[in-house]
Amino acid sequence: MRAFTVERYGSKDGVRAGDVPEPEVGADDVLVRIQAASVNPLDRMIRDGEMKTILPYKVPFVLGNDLAGVVVEVGAAVTQFAVGDEVFARPDKNRIGTFAELIAVHQDDVAIKPATLTMEEAASLPLVALTSWQALVERAHIQPGQKVLIHAGSGGLGTIAIQLAKQLGAYVATTTSTPNVDLVKRLGADVVVDYKKQAFEAVLRDYDVVLDSLGGETLKKSLDVLKPGGKVISVAGPPDAAFGRELGANPAIRLVMSALSLRIRRAARRRNVTYSFLFMKASGDQLRELTPLIETGKIRPVVDTVFPFESAREALEYVEAGRPKAGKVVVRMT
């Protein structure tokens, strides 16, 4: 089958198109013929070897973390799906590979595609929708009336997180650039900080939760907008020891993770707030929780550009260069 594989870490030229063996289908797996896959910053980080400590993929491996497609085979123990089902999924971190014609995914990680969406729209959602759910529902336990700051509101994660936070009853602030101010307002943001004109830490105060997807100085400054007892949850900051335990990493790796996040955790403690790192998990159940919100239009995917499968490398470079205006970039199988 055709696929885009990482032949070597650390280079755009290390991603190549070619033929690879079709995946084996285990008893609990569904084999999906992929019709669309989306591009995430995570793909670039994996390609460049930035995630090797956490995700030690052995080259060559197929890249890609989101999919929508059609079930073409089911394992002997599969009870939830049948051949012909239209599905969407974020495969488990150990079984990525959606830039391909076929993928075998554990049935627990798959959900029926929302009927109101195209394949391209559905493929744009799993990773960012699951990240939003796990940050805002599982970890932050957002309650109606709480104040939430979501950075990069026009990005793939931000566009979905804004909408989910509003459905949870939160008062939502976001940061974005001038051309996307109207977009994030339409998505539900109550306060929009145009970072080209204002410093968010100068105008926002007493927030309960910050969802950070930028890291660096933005993460540090986010501590200043929280009320005592507030939480900053980052998908871009340094990993912490709790994540190491969740990952099942050995004590040495957990110690390294703890050291990497020591400075930001100390800064958080000084302000009587907490910092945690989030690396989302695959979950078909959570996708099913989100599906009614999607089918009723309460959460709407935002797709920037659709590339043909043959241009998957160009799609990666487009995202890496920061060229998307808003939302996700999708690769469509032809």
C-alpha positions in Angstrom: 0.0 0.0 0.0 1.0 3.6 -0.4 2.3 5.5 2.6 4.5 8.4 3.7 7.2 7.1 6.0 9.9 8.7 8.2 13.1 7.1 6.9 15.4 9.2 9.2 14.8 11.7 11.9 15.5 15.4 11.8 14.9 16.3 8.2 12.1 17.2 5.8 13.8 15.0 3.3 13.5 12.1 5.7 9.8 11.7 4.8 9.3 9.7 1.7 6.4 8.3 -0.3 6.5 4.6 -1.1 5.0 1.2 -0.8 4.8 -0.6 2.6 3.2 -3.9 3.7 -0.4 -3.8 4.5 -1.0 -3.8 8.3 -1.8 -7.0 10.2 -5.3 -7.1 11.7 -5.4 -8.4 15.3 -8.5 -9.9 17.0 -9.5 -6.5 18.5 -8.6 -4.4 15.5 -10.6 -2.8 12.7 -8.9 -2.3 9.3 -9.7 1.1 8.0 -9.3 2.3 4.4 -8.3 5.9 5.1 -10.1 8.6 3.1 -8.6 11.6 4.9 -6.0 12.4 7.5 -5.1 15.6 9.1 -1.8 17.2 9.8 -0.8 18.2 13.4 2.3 20.0 14.9 2.9 16.7 16.6 3.7 15.1 13.2 6.5 17.6 12.7 7.8 17.0 16.2 7.8 13.3 15.6 9.5 13.6 12.2 12.3 15.8 13.7 12.9 13.4 16.6 11.8 15.8 19.3 9.5 13.2 20.8 12.0 10.2 20.8 12.3 10.1 24.6 8.5 9.8 24.9 7.7 8.1 21.6 10.7 6.0 20.5 9.5 5.0 17.0 12.0 2.8 15.1 12.6 4.1 11.6 11.1 3.6 9.1 7.6 4.2 10.3 4.4 5.7 8.8 3.6 9.2 10.0 0.1 10.6 10.8 -2.1 10.8 13.9 -5.7 11.5 12.7 -8.0 9.7 10.3 -11.5 9.3 8.8 -12.3 6.3 6.6 -14.3 3.2 6.0 -13.9 -0.2 7.8 -12.9 -2.9 5.4 -12.1 -5.7 7.8 -12.8 -6.5 11.4 -10.9 -8.8 13.8 -12.5 -11.9 15.4 -13.2 -10.2 18.7 -14.6 -6.9 17.3 -18.1 -6.3 18.5 -18.6 -2.5 17.9 -18.0 -2.2 14.2 -18.8 -3.9 10.9 -17.4 -3.7 7.3 -18.7 -0.6 5.6 -18.9 1.6 8.8 -17.6 5.1 8.3 -15.4 5.9 11.3 -12.9 8.5 12.6 -10.1 8.0 15.1 -6.8 9.1 16.7 -4.9 5.8 16.8 -3.0 4.9 20.0 0.4 6.6 20.3 2.1 3.3 19.7 0.1 2.6 16.5 0.3 5.8 14.5 0.4 5.8 10.7 -2.5 7.6 9.1 -0.6 9.0 6.1 -1.4 5.7 4.3 -4.1 3.9 2.4 -4.8 1.5 5.3 -4.4 1.3 9.1 -5.3 -1.3 11.7 -6.7 0.4 14.8 -7.9 -1.1 18.1 -11.7 -1.0 18.3 -11.5 0.9 21.6 -9.9 3.9 19.8 -12.4 4.2 17.0 -15.9 5.9 16.8 -18.5 6.1 14.1 -18.0 9.3 12.0 -20.5 12.1 12.8 -23.1 11.8 10.0 -23.1 15.6 9.4 -19.4 15.8 8.5 -17.4 15.1 5.3 -14.5 12.8 5.6 -12.1 15.7 5.5 -14.0 17.5 8.3 -14.1 14.3 10.4 -10.4 13.7 9.9 -9.6 17.2 11.3 -11.1 16.5 14.7 -9.9 13.5 16.7 -6.6 14.6 18.1 -7.6 18.2 18.8 -11.1 17.2 20.1 -9.7 14.6 22.4 -7.1 17.0 23.7 -9.8 19.6 24.4 -11.9 17.1 26.2 -9.1 15.7 28.3 -7.8 19.2 29.2 -11.1 20.9 30.0 -13.3 18.0 31.2 -11.0 15.4 32.6 -8.3 17.5 34.1 -9.7 21.0 34.6 -13.3 19.9 35.5 -14.6 23.1 34.0 -17.8 24.3 35.7 -20.3 26.8 34.4 -19.2 30.4 35.0 -15.5 29.6 35.3 -13.1 31.7 33.3 -10.9 29.9 30.8 -8.1 31.3 28.6 -7.4 29.4 25.5 -4.2 30.4 23.6 -4.0 30.4 19.8 -7.8 30.4 19.4 -7.7 30.2 15.6 -5.4 27.1 15.6 -6.5 23.5 15.2 -6.7 23.0 19.0 -8.0 26.4 19.8 -10.9 26.4 17.5 -12.3 23.2 19.1 -11.4 24.1 22.7 -13.2 27.4 22.5 -16.4 25.7 21.4 -16.1 22.9 24.0 -15.4 25.4 26.8 -18.5 27.4 25.8 -20.6 24.2 25.9 -19.3 23.5 29.4 -20.6 27.0 30.4 -17.3 28.7 30.7 -16.5 32.4 30.1 -13.8 32.1 27.4 -10.9 34.4 26.5 -8.5 33.7 23.7 -5.5 35.1 21.9 -5.2 35.4 18.1 -4.0 37.7 15.4 -5.9 40.5 13.8 -7.3 38.6 10.7 -8.9 35.9 13.0 -10.6 38.1 15.6 -14.0 37.7 14.0 -13.6 34.0 13.5 -12.9 33.3 17.2 -15.8 35.5 18.2 -18.1 33.4 16.0 -16.7 30.3 17.7 -17.9 31.7 21.0 -15.0 33.6 22.6 -16.2 36.2 25.0 -12.9 38.2 25.2 -10.4 38.3 22.3 -6.9 39.5 22.8 -5.2 40.5 19.5 -1.6 39.7 20.3 -0.4 42.0 17.6 -1.9 44.9 19.6 -2.1 43.8 23.3 -0.2 41.7 25.8 -2.7 39.2 27.2 -1.0 39.2 30.6 -1.7 42.9 30.9 -5.4 42.7 30.2 -6.6 39.4 31.7 -7.0 38.6 35.4 -8.4 36.0 37.8 -8.8 33.1 35.4 -9.5 29.6 36.6 -7.8 27.7 33.8 -5.3 28.4 31.0 -5.0 25.9 28.1 -1.6 26.5 26.6 -0.5 25.3 23.2 2.5 27.6 22.7 4.9 27.0 25.5 7.9 29.2 26.2 7.3 32.8 27.3 3.6 32.5 26.7 3.4 29.6 29.2 5.4 31.6 31.8 3.2 34.7 31.4 0.1 32.6 31.7 0.8 32.0 35.3 0.1 35.7 35.9 -3.5 35.7 34.7 -4.6 32.9 37.0 -6.4 33.3 40.3 -5.0 31.5 43.4 -5.8 27.8 42.9 -5.9 28.1 39.2 -4.5 25.7 36.7 -2.4 26.0 33.6 -2.5 22.9 31.4 0.0 22.8 28.6 0.4 20.6 25.5 3.6 22.5 24.6 5.4 23.0 27.8 8.0 20.7 29.5 6.7 17.2 30.5 6.4 16.5 34.2 6.9 13.5 36.5 3.1 12.8 36.5 3.2 12.3 32.8 6.2 10.1 33.1 4.3 7.8 35.5 1.3 7.8 33.2 3.6 6.9 30.3 5.1 4.0 32.4 8.5 5.5 31.9 11.4 4.1 33.9 12.6 6.1 37.0 15.5 7.7 35.2 13.2 9.2 32.5 10.7 10.3 35.1 13.5 12.1 36.9 14.5 13.9 33.7 10.9 14.9 33.0 10.7 16.3 36.6 13.9 18.3 36.1 12.7 19.7 32.8 9.5 21.1 34.4 11.1 22.1 37.7 11.4 25.8 36.8 7.8 26.3 35.7 6.4 24.2 38.6 8.3 26.3 41.1 7.0 29.5 39.4 3.5 28.1 39.6 3.8 27.3 43.3 5.0 30.8 44.1 1.8 32.1 42.6 -0.3 29.4 44.4 -1.4 27.8 41.1 -0.5 24.5 39.4 1.2 23.5 36.2 0.6 20.2 34.4 1.6 18.7 31.0 -0.9 17.0 28.9 -0.3 14.4 26.2 -3.6 13.3 24.9 -4.7 9.6 24.8 -6.7 7.8 22.1 -10.3 7.2 23.1 -13.3 6.0 21.1 -15.5 6.5 24.1 -14.6 10.2 24.3 -15.1 10.7 20.6 -18.6 9.2 21.1 -19.2 11.7 23.9 -18.3 14.5 21.5 -20.3 13.3 18.6 -23.7 14.7 19.7 -22.2 18.1 20.1 -20.7 17.8 16.6 -23.9 16.5 14.9 -26.0 19.3 16.4 -23.5 21.9 15.2 -22.4 23.0 18.7 -18.8 22.1 17.8 -17.9 22.8 14.2 -14.6 21.7 12.6 -12.5 24.4 11.0 -10.6 23.2 7.9 -8.0 25.6 6.4 -6.7 23.7 3.4 -7.1 20.2 1.9 -4.1 18.7 0.1 -4.1 15.6 -2.1 -2.4 12.5 -0.6 0.6 12.8 -3.0 1.3 16.2 -1.5 1.5 15.1 2.1 5.0 16.4 2.5 4.0 19.8 1.2 1.1 19.7 3.7 3.6 19.1 6.5 5.7 22.0 5.3 2.7 24.3 5.0 1.9 23.7 8.6 5.5 24.0 9.7 5.8 27.3 8.0 2.8 28.7 9.9 0.8 29.3 6.7 -2.6 28.1 7.8 -5.0 31.0 8.4 -7.2 29.0 10.8 -8.0 25.5 11.8 -6.6 22.3 10.5 -4.8 21.1 7.3 -6.1 17.8 5.9 -4.7 15.3 3.4 -7.3 13.6 1.2 -6.7 10.2 -0.3 -7.4 10.0 -4.0 
